[in-house]
Amino acid sequence: MTICAVRVELGSIVRWVARQRERVTITDRGHPTAVLIGVPELAELDQAAAERNQPASCPTSRPRARDV
């Protein structure tokens, strides 16, 4: 969807994205420049990113061979 089209229909597009849980890619001169997503999807993406950045639950150190 072009920037011009988004400018004209922004309210409708925002409501549609929120109801349908769909993404809208906004283009500028034919190139994707931004994506409009709903708040629930943003929360899911943030949660997934936070989970990826957390260290795995494992001991902080392992005994060395000579310590065993």
Contacts in CASP RR format, 6 or more apart in sequence:
PFRMAT RR
TARGET T0000
AUTHOR 0000-0000-0000
METHOD contacts of the structure
MODEL  1
MTICAVRVELGSIVRWVARQRERVTITDRGHPTAVLIGVPELAELDQAAA
ERNQPASCPTSRPRARDV
1 13 0 8 1.000
1 24 0 8 1.000
1 25 0 8 1.000
1 26 0 8 1.000
1 27 0 8 1.000
2 26 0 8 1.000
2 27 0 8 1.000
2 28 0 8 1.000
2 30 0 8 1.000
3 26 0 8 1.000
3 27 0 8 1.000
3 28 0 8 1.000
3 33 0 8 1.000
6 13 0 8 1.000
6 24 0 8 1.000
6 26 0 8 1.000
6 36 0 8 1.000
13 24 0 8 1.000
13 36 0 8 1.000
14 36 0 8 1.000
16 22 0 8 1.000
16 24 0 8 1.000
17 23 0 8 1.000
17 24 0 8 1.000
17 36 0 8 1.000
17 37 0 8 1.000
17 38 0 8 1.000
18 38 0 8 1.000
18 39 0 8 1.000
21 38 0 8 1.000
21 40 0 8 1.000
21 41 0 8 1.000
23 35 0 8 1.000
23 36 0 8 1.000
23 37 0 8 1.000
23 41 0 8 1.000
24 35 0 8 1.000
24 36 0 8 1.000
25 32 0 8 1.000
25 34 0 8 1.000
25 35 0 8 1.000
26 32 0 8 1.000
26 33 0 8 1.000
26 34 0 8 1.000
26 35 0 8 1.000
26 36 0 8 1.000
27 33 0 8 1.000
37 45 0 8 1.000
END
